[in-house]
Every structure is written in structure tokens, then in C-alpha cells.
Amino acid sequence: MPTVKGPDIIRDPSDIQVLSNLKQLVEYRELLRTLVSKDIRSRYKGSILGFAWNFAIPLLQLLVFWILFGIIVRVDPPGDYPFALFLFTGLLPWNFLANSMTSGSMSIVGNANLVKKIYFPLQVLPLTSVLSQFISLLLGMIVLGVVVLAFGVGLSQWLLLLLPVFVVQLVFTAGLAYLFACTNVFYRDVEHILGIVVMAWMYVTPILYPISYVLGKAAWADTAIHLNPMTGIITAYQAVILDHRAPDWPWFGYSAAVAAALFVIGFSLFNRYKTRFEEEV
């Protein structure tokens, strides 16, 4: 008597392919570590300060903000801290996103020799760009921590919540890097348009102004600014570091959901078309 088999669960080929490609990232973690280290070293190759620029650049940025907004313009801060500190707290994670998108979009096109001559999982390249920029973000956060103490704002136990904030932004940024790395191979216009997109996106994210400036003005404005997934991420940094409180969980949860969905879309699209990269670059 023939046996009857039940329905085959989790046999979607696309799901299996995504899991297989994620597994390759783990298997090639030593290569990933080497490429990230090489990328960081080459960024300041030939300079006098070298690796110290990772600390010098954030400090110089903060100095410029403090002179401009603290001395010349004298903008009222949204809390008990200088406006320059508020601005710096938002710009650090934003720079991570912007730089990762730019370098990530060029990760395949800019490494044509590797793509054509050496066999390795190509999904390592966009992630290399993201992780090297993430290390710069972490080093910038050290500078921010020192400055926060220097201004008397202090540190609190809420800083522990930076871990999920880091994870959500890392997933979100990696998804964008995979998406733009793939599309830039076939449409080189992406690398030229990206700078304009990043600039416009920054202005609709509460970095240069507190979100309180927008909330309550109009119902559509409240919804519009929160539909921007970076709003939940940036305000989470500001809440945890400067305001010593938890993020706005519903909207941060929304940002986390968008980050997960974007990563799946970007990573899947990248792996679907990666076999054509060699002939296109």
C-alpha cells in the first residue's frame, strides 16, 4: 500500500538560496575580516595621522558645529545640552548610512578585477563596505561618549539599548548596500543619483532639527516623518544618548521591520543577479 507523504514544508527554492548565501558569509568570515581591515587601512594610506583620523574627523566636525551653532548662530537646543551635541549625535549614524550606501554601490563595479579573476562569494564585497564604515561609527561613538561627559550630560544605563539600535541600522544599511551594489552594475546612473538622494533624505530626517519641530504641526506631517525608517533609528540614538530614556518603541519597531524586509529584498536581488556581474563589469 503506497505511503502518503504530508506537505513539504519550507521547500521554497528562494528561501533555501538566501539561507545558503548567508551561510557562505559565515564560512568566509576570515576573508571578510581581511577585506574590512584592508579597506580601513587603505582609507588613510599615506596620511600622517593614519588610523587616528577615525577620531580626529569626528572631533573636527563637532568643533565646526559648536562654533557655527553654539557661538555664531546660537540655536536653542532641544534639551539640556548644546545644539552642536544634538547635531553630532544624529550625524554620526547618518554618515555611516550615507558612506555605506556610496561605497556599497561601488563594491562590485569598483572591484571588477576581483569579480572576474577570483572565485569567492560576491556577497562579501558590499558587506565589507558596510562593516568598515560601521567600525568608523563605533570609533565616532567613543568620541561622542567622551564629549557627552565633557559637556556634563553624563552617561546612563539606557546606553545598553544602543546594541539593538546598532543591529537595526546595520541590517537596514546592509540591505541598501546590496540593493545599490546590484542595481549599479546594470545602471551606472545609480552612483550619480545616489548623492542627491542621500542629501534630500537627510533633510526629511530629524538630524538638523529636533523631531518636536515637526510633531503636532499637522497629522500628515507626523505620519510622513515617521514613515521614514531612519526617523525611528536616529531618534533612538538621540533618546538613548542625550535624553537618557528608551526609544519610541512602536516607531523603532517599525524601523526594525522595514530593515529586515529591506535586507531580505536587497540580499535576494543581489544573489539572484550576481551570476551576471562578471559579464557586466
C-alpha positions as CSV (number, residue, x, y, z in Angstrom):
1,M,0.0,0.0,0.0
2,P,1.6,3.3,-1.0
3,T,2.5,5.7,1.7
4,V,1.1,9.2,1.6
5,K,3.5,12.0,2.3
6,G,2.5,15.1,4.0
7,P,3.0,18.6,2.5
8,D,6.7,19.5,2.1
9,I,7.2,22.5,4.4
10,I,9.9,25.1,3.8
11,R,10.8,24.0,0.3
12,D,10.8,27.4,-1.4
13,P,14.0,27.4,-3.5
14,S,14.4,31.2,-3.0
15,D,14.4,30.7,0.8
16,I,16.9,27.9,0.6
17,Q,19.1,30.1,-1.7
18,V,19.0,33.0,0.7
19,L,20.0,30.8,3.6
20,S,22.8,29.2,1.6
21,N,24.2,32.6,0.7
22,L,24.0,33.8,4.3
23,K,25.9,30.6,5.3
24,Q,28.6,31.5,2.9
25,L,29.2,34.8,4.6
26,V,29.8,32.9,7.8
27,E,32.1,30.4,6.1
28,Y,34.1,33.2,4.5
29,R,34.3,35.3,7.7
30,E,38.1,35.3,7.6
31,L,38.1,36.7,4.1
32,L,35.5,39.3,5.2
33,R,37.7,40.3,8.2
34,T,40.7,40.6,6.0
35,L,38.9,42.8,3.4
36,V,37.4,45.0,6.1
37,S,40.9,45.5,7.7
38,K,42.4,46.3,4.2
39,D,39.6,48.8,3.5
40,I,40.2,50.6,6.7
41,R,44.0,50.7,6.3
42,S,43.8,51.9,2.6
43,R,41.3,54.7,3.6
44,Y,44.1,56.7,5.3
45,K,47.1,55.3,3.5
46,G,49.9,57.8,3.0
47,S,48.4,60.2,5.7
48,I,50.4,61.4,8.7
49,L,47.8,60.6,11.3
50,G,46.7,57.4,9.7
51,F,44.2,55.5,11.8
52,A,43.9,58.4,14.2
53,W,41.8,60.2,11.6
54,N,38.9,58.0,12.8
55,F,39.0,60.0,16.0
56,A,40.2,63.3,14.6
57,I,37.4,63.7,11.9
58,P,34.5,63.4,14.4
59,L,36.2,65.9,16.8
60,L,36.8,68.4,14.0
61,Q,33.2,68.0,12.9
62,L,32.0,68.6,16.4
63,L,34.2,71.7,16.7
64,V,32.8,73.1,13.5
65,F,29.2,72.5,14.7
66,W,30.0,74.1,18.1
67,I,31.4,77.2,16.5
68,L,28.6,77.6,14.0
69,F,25.6,76.7,16.1
70,G,26.9,77.4,19.6
71,I,28.7,80.7,19.0
72,I,27.6,82.3,15.7
73,V,24.0,81.2,15.2
74,R,23.2,80.3,18.8
75,V,20.4,77.8,18.1
76,D,18.3,76.8,21.1
77,P,18.9,73.1,21.9
78,P,16.0,70.7,22.3
79,G,17.3,69.6,25.8
80,D,19.9,70.3,28.5
81,Y,22.8,70.1,26.1
82,P,24.3,72.2,23.3
83,F,22.7,72.0,19.9
84,A,26.0,71.0,18.4
85,L,25.9,67.9,20.5
86,F,22.4,67.1,19.3
87,L,23.5,67.6,15.7
88,F,26.6,65.5,16.2
89,T,24.6,62.6,17.7
90,G,22.4,62.4,14.6
91,L,25.1,63.0,12.0
92,L,27.4,60.1,13.2
93,P,24.9,57.3,12.3
94,W,23.7,59.3,9.3
95,N,27.3,59.4,7.9
96,F,27.5,55.7,8.5
97,L,24.4,55.2,6.3
98,A,25.5,57.6,3.6
99,N,29.1,56.4,3.3
100,S,28.0,52.8,3.3
101,M,25.4,53.4,0.5
102,T,28.0,55.2,-1.6
103,S,30.9,52.7,-1.1
104,G,28.5,49.8,-1.2
105,S,27.1,50.8,-4.5
106,M,30.6,50.8,-5.9
107,S,31.6,47.5,-4.3
108,I,31.1,45.3,-7.4
109,V,31.9,47.9,-10.1
110,G,35.0,49.1,-8.3
111,N,36.3,45.6,-7.8
112,A,36.0,44.3,-11.4
113,N,39.3,42.6,-11.3
114,L,38.3,40.5,-8.2
115,V,34.9,39.7,-9.7
116,K,36.4,38.5,-13.0
117,K,39.6,36.7,-11.8
118,I,39.0,35.2,-8.4
119,Y,36.2,32.9,-7.2
120,F,34.7,33.8,-3.8
121,P,31.1,34.7,-2.7
122,L,30.5,38.2,-4.1
123,Q,28.1,39.0,-1.3
124,V,31.2,39.6,0.8
125,L,32.0,42.8,-1.1
126,P,29.0,45.0,-0.2
127,L,29.2,43.8,3.4
128,T,32.8,44.7,3.6
129,S,31.9,48.4,2.7
130,V,29.2,48.4,5.4
131,L,31.3,46.8,8.2
132,S,34.3,49.1,7.6
133,Q,32.0,52.1,7.9
134,F,30.4,50.6,10.9
135,I,33.8,50.4,12.7
136,S,34.2,54.1,11.9
137,L,30.8,54.7,13.5
138,L,31.8,52.8,16.7
139,L,35.0,54.9,16.9
140,G,33.0,58.0,16.5
141,M,30.7,56.9,19.3
142,I,33.7,56.7,21.6
143,V,34.5,60.3,20.7
144,L,30.8,61.2,21.3
145,G,30.9,59.5,24.7
146,V,33.9,61.5,25.8
147,V,32.3,64.7,24.6
148,V,29.0,63.9,26.3
149,L,30.9,63.5,29.6
150,A,32.8,66.7,29.0
151,F,29.6,68.7,28.5
152,G,28.2,67.3,31.7
153,V,25.3,65.4,30.0
154,G,26.6,62.2,31.5
155,L,26.0,58.5,30.6
156,S,23.2,56.3,31.8
157,Q,22.1,52.6,31.8
158,W,20.0,53.4,28.7
159,L,23.2,53.2,26.7
160,L,22.7,49.4,26.8
161,L,19.9,49.9,24.3
162,L,22.4,51.1,21.7
163,L,23.0,47.4,20.9
164,P,19.6,46.8,19.3
165,V,19.8,50.3,17.6
166,F,23.2,49.3,16.1
167,V,21.8,46.0,14.9
168,V,18.7,47.5,13.3
169,Q,20.8,50.2,11.5
170,L,23.4,47.6,10.4
171,V,20.7,45.4,8.9
172,F,19.0,48.3,7.2
173,T,22.2,49.7,5.8
174,A,23.4,46.3,4.6
175,G,20.1,45.8,2.7
176,L,20.6,49.2,1.0
177,A,24.2,48.3,0.1
178,Y,23.2,45.0,-1.5
179,L,20.4,46.7,-3.4
180,F,22.5,49.5,-4.8
181,A,25.5,47.3,-5.4
182,C,23.4,45.1,-7.7
183,T,21.5,47.9,-9.5
184,N,24.7,49.9,-10.1
185,V,26.2,47.0,-12.1
186,F,23.4,47.3,-14.7
187,Y,22.5,51.0,-14.4
188,R,25.6,53.2,-13.7
189,D,23.3,56.2,-13.2
190,V,22.8,54.9,-9.6
191,E,26.2,56.1,-8.4
192,H,25.5,59.6,-9.7
193,I,21.9,59.9,-8.4
194,L,22.8,58.5,-5.0
195,G,24.4,61.7,-3.7
196,I,21.3,63.7,-4.4
197,V,19.1,61.1,-2.8
198,V,21.2,61.0,0.3
199,M,21.1,64.8,0.6
200,A,17.4,65.0,0.2
201,W,16.8,62.1,2.6
202,M,18.8,63.8,5.3
203,Y,16.6,66.9,5.2
204,V,13.5,64.8,5.8
205,T,15.1,63.0,8.8
206,P,15.3,64.8,12.2
207,I,19.0,65.3,12.2
208,L,19.4,69.1,11.6
209,Y,16.3,69.8,13.7
210,P,14.5,68.0,16.6
211,I,11.5,65.9,15.7
212,S,9.5,68.1,18.1
213,Y,9.7,70.9,15.5
214,V,7.5,68.7,13.2
215,L,5.2,66.8,15.5
216,G,1.9,68.5,16.2
217,K,2.1,70.8,13.2
218,A,-0.2,68.6,11.1
219,A,-1.4,65.0,11.3
220,W,0.0,64.2,7.8
221,A,3.4,65.7,8.7
222,D,3.6,63.4,11.9
223,T,2.8,60.4,9.8
224,A,5.1,61.3,6.9
225,I,8.2,61.9,9.1
226,H,7.6,58.6,11.0
227,L,7.2,56.6,7.8
228,N,10.8,57.4,7.1
229,P,12.5,54.4,8.6
230,M,15.6,56.4,9.5
231,T,13.5,58.6,11.8
232,G,13.0,55.8,14.3
233,I,16.7,54.9,14.2
234,I,18.0,58.5,14.5
235,T,15.6,59.5,17.3
236,A,16.6,56.2,19.1
237,Y,20.2,57.4,19.2
238,Q,19.1,60.8,20.4
239,A,16.9,59.4,23.1
240,V,19.3,56.8,24.5
241,I,22.5,59.0,24.4
242,L,21.2,62.5,25.1
243,D,17.8,62.2,26.8
244,H,18.6,59.1,28.9
245,R,15.4,57.3,28.0
246,A,14.1,54.4,25.9
247,P,13.4,55.0,22.2
248,D,9.9,55.4,20.9
249,W,9.3,51.6,20.7
250,P,6.4,51.5,18.2
251,W,8.2,53.6,15.6
252,F,11.6,51.9,16.3
253,G,9.8,48.6,15.8
254,Y,8.5,49.9,12.5
255,S,12.1,50.8,11.5
256,A,13.3,47.3,12.6
257,A,10.6,45.7,10.4
258,V,11.5,47.8,7.4
259,A,15.2,47.0,8.0
260,A,14.5,43.2,8.0
261,A,12.3,43.4,4.9
262,L,14.8,45.6,3.0
263,F,17.7,43.3,3.8
264,V,15.8,40.3,2.5
265,I,14.9,42.1,-0.7
266,G,18.3,43.6,-1.3
267,F,20.2,40.4,-0.4
268,S,17.9,38.2,-2.5
269,L,18.1,40.6,-5.5
270,F,21.9,40.7,-5.3
271,N,22.2,36.9,-5.2
272,R,19.7,36.4,-8.0
273,Y,21.7,38.5,-10.4
274,K,25.3,38.0,-9.2
275,T,26.0,35.4,-11.9
276,R,25.7,38.2,-14.5
277,F,28.0,40.6,-12.7
278,E,31.2,39.3,-14.4
279,E,29.9,39.9,-17.9
280,E,28.6,43.4,-17.0
281,V,31.6,44.9,-15.2
